[in-house]
Structure formats: C-alpha cells, structure tokens
Amino acid sequence: MPIYWSYKRLPELSALSDAERKDLWKQAVGQAYEQWQTWLVSPILIGPTMFVGQWLGSAFGHDRIGLLIGLVLATPIAAQIMFRIARSHLKRIIARTDEG
C-alpha cells in the first residue's frame, strides 16, 4: 500500500492540470472534514500518544519533551488517516465529474 504525502502525486489526479487538481482536492478535503469520523480520529489518536510520550519522558525526567515527541509521532499518522478519508471522497467527486 503506497503512502502519498501530497495530493499532487495521486494517480487519480495525474491527468489533470494543476488548477483542476487543486480544486478537486479542496472539495475532497472539505467533504472529509464534514464527517464526524474525521473529527474523532485526532483526539483518539493524538491524546493517548501524547500521554504515552509524557509518561515515557517523565521516566527520564523530561515529561514535556516526551509530550512533544508523542505529538510529533501522532501528527503524521493522523494526517495520513485524513488523507485516506479525503481520497475516498475524491474518487466519488471524480466519478460524478466524469458522468456530468
């Protein structure tokens, strides 16, 4: 399973111009943020990761550094989940665009 860090590298958008690609991606992200699941992912993932980071950091006498490390580790994971949700919306948007 490939990991994409930018919408510009998505195969679904490869045949489109930069402006069309950006417009479709904005629509997909907007629809993804309207879902309750998207809003639920961040606190469920980032909260415990920061807690574990703080706990590990406190074992070494640096709880704030551990908290920061937990946040740094959780953020790209949450971003990839958001990216995947937006990509599922993107496929539907492209299908609607092709029909009309």
TORKOL-4160 file (C-alpha; in steps of 0.2 Angstrom, whole numbers, padded with zeros to 4 digits, m for minus):
100
<pt num="1" X="0000" Y="0000" Z="0000"/>
<pt num="2" X="0009" Y="0016" Z="m0006"/>
<pt num="3" X="0009" Y="0031" Z="0006"/>
<pt num="4" X="0006" Y="0048" Z="m0003"/>
<pt num="5" X="0012" Y="0064" Z="0006"/>
<pt num="6" X="0005" Y="0076" Z="m0007"/>
<pt num="7" X="m0011" Y="0076" Z="m0017"/>
<pt num="8" X="m0001" Y="0080" Z="m0032"/>
<pt num="9" X="0006" Y="0063" Z="m0033"/>
<pt num="10" X="m0011" Y="0054" Z="m0033"/>
<pt num="11" X="m0014" Y="0043" Z="m0048"/>
<pt num="12" X="m0032" Y="0049" Z="m0049"/>
<pt num="13" X="m0027" Y="0067" Z="m0052"/>
<pt num="14" X="m0012" Y="0064" Z="m0063"/>
<pt num="15" X="m0021" Y="0068" Z="m0079"/>
<pt num="16" X="m0027" Y="0085" Z="m0073"/>
<pt num="17" X="m0020" Y="0102" Z="m0074"/>
<pt num="18" X="m0013" Y="0110" Z="m0058"/>
<pt num="19" X="m0028" Y="0121" Z="m0055"/>
<pt num="20" X="m0041" Y="0106" Z="m0058"/>
<pt num="21" X="m0031" Y="0095" Z="m0046"/>
<pt num="22" X="m0031" Y="0108" Z="m0033"/>
<pt num="23" X="m0049" Y="0112" Z="m0035"/>
<pt num="24" X="m0054" Y="0094" Z="m0034"/>
<pt num="25" X="m0043" Y="0091" Z="m0019"/>
<pt num="26" X="m0050" Y="0106" Z="m0009"/>
<pt num="27" X="m0068" Y="0099" Z="m0012"/>
<pt num="28" X="m0062" Y="0081" Z="m0006"/>
<pt num="29" X="m0054" Y="0088" Z="0010"/>
<pt num="30" X="m0069" Y="0099" Z="0013"/>
<pt num="31" X="m0081" Y="0084" Z="0012"/>
<pt num="32" X="m0069" Y="0074" Z="0023"/>
<pt num="33" X="m0069" Y="0087" Z="0037"/>
<pt num="34" X="m0088" Y="0087" Z="0037"/>
<pt num="35" X="m0088" Y="0069" Z="0043"/>
<pt num="36" X="m0088" Y="0065" Z="0062"/>
<pt num="37" X="m0076" Y="0051" Z="0059"/>
<pt num="38" X="m0063" Y="0064" Z="0054"/>
<pt num="39" X="m0065" Y="0074" Z="0070"/>
<pt num="40" X="m0065" Y="0059" Z="0080"/>
<pt num="41" X="m0048" Y="0052" Z="0074"/>
<pt num="42" X="m0037" Y="0066" Z="0080"/>
<pt num="43" X="m0042" Y="0066" Z="0099"/>
<pt num="44" X="m0042" Y="0047" Z="0099"/>
<pt num="45" X="m0025" Y="0045" Z="0091"/>
<pt num="46" X="m0016" Y="0061" Z="0097"/>
<pt num="47" X="m0022" Y="0061" Z="0115"/>
<pt num="48" X="m0016" Y="0043" Z="0120"/>
<pt num="49" X="0000" Y="0046" Z="0110"/>
<pt num="50" X="0004" Y="0062" Z="0119"/>
<pt num="51" X="0000" Y="0053" Z="0136"/>
<pt num="52" X="0012" Y="0039" Z="0132"/>
<pt num="53" X="0025" Y="0051" Z="0127"/>
<pt num="54" X="0024" Y="0061" Z="0143"/>
<pt num="55" X="0024" Y="0045" Z="0153"/>
<pt num="56" X="0040" Y="0039" Z="0144"/>
<pt num="57" X="0048" Y="0057" Z="0145"/>
<pt num="58" X="0044" Y="0058" Z="0164"/>
<pt num="59" X="0053" Y="0041" Z="0166"/>
<pt num="60" X="0069" Y="0051" Z="0160"/>
<pt num="61" X="0064" Y="0067" Z="0169"/>
<pt num="62" X="0058" Y="0076" Z="0154"/>
<pt num="63" X="0039" Y="0075" Z="0153"/>
<pt num="64" X="0037" Y="0090" Z="0142"/>
<pt num="65" X="0049" Y="0083" Z="0129"/>
<pt num="66" X="0040" Y="0066" Z="0130"/>
<pt num="67" X="0024" Y="0075" Z="0127"/>
<pt num="68" X="0031" Y="0084" Z="0112"/>
<pt num="69" X="0038" Y="0068" Z="0105"/>
<pt num="70" X="0021" Y="0060" Z="0107"/>
<pt num="71" X="0013" Y="0074" Z="0097"/>
<pt num="72" X="0026" Y="0074" Z="0084"/>
<pt num="73" X="0023" Y="0055" Z="0081"/>
<pt num="74" X="0004" Y="0056" Z="0081"/>
<pt num="75" X="0003" Y="0071" Z="0069"/>
<pt num="76" X="0009" Y="0062" Z="0053"/>
<pt num="77" X="m0002" Y="0047" Z="0057"/>
<pt num="78" X="m0017" Y="0057" Z="0059"/>
<pt num="79" X="m0013" Y="0067" Z="0043"/>
<pt num="80" X="m0012" Y="0050" Z="0034"/>
<pt num="81" X="m0029" Y="0045" Z="0040"/>
<pt num="82" X="m0036" Y="0061" Z="0035"/>
<pt num="83" X="m0028" Y="0060" Z="0018"/>
<pt num="84" X="m0036" Y="0042" Z="0016"/>
<pt num="85" X="m0053" Y="0049" Z="0020"/>
<pt num="86" X="m0051" Y="0064" Z="0008"/>
<pt num="87" X="m0045" Y="0052" Z="m0005"/>
<pt num="88" X="m0061" Y="0041" Z="m0004"/>
<pt num="89" X="m0071" Y="0057" Z="m0006"/>
<pt num="90" X="m0060" Y="0062" Z="m0021"/>
<pt num="91" X="m0064" Y="0046" Z="m0030"/>
<pt num="92" X="m0083" Y="0050" Z="m0028"/>
<pt num="93" X="m0080" Y="0068" Z="m0034"/>
<pt num="94" X="m0071" Y="0062" Z="m0050"/>
<pt num="95" X="m0084" Y="0049" Z="m0054"/>
<pt num="96" X="m0098" Y="0062" Z="m0053"/>
<pt num="97" X="m0087" Y="0074" Z="m0064"/>
<pt num="98" X="m0085" Y="0060" Z="m0077"/>
<pt num="99" X="m0103" Y="0057" Z="m0078"/>
<pt num="100" X="m0108" Y="0075" Z="m0080"/>
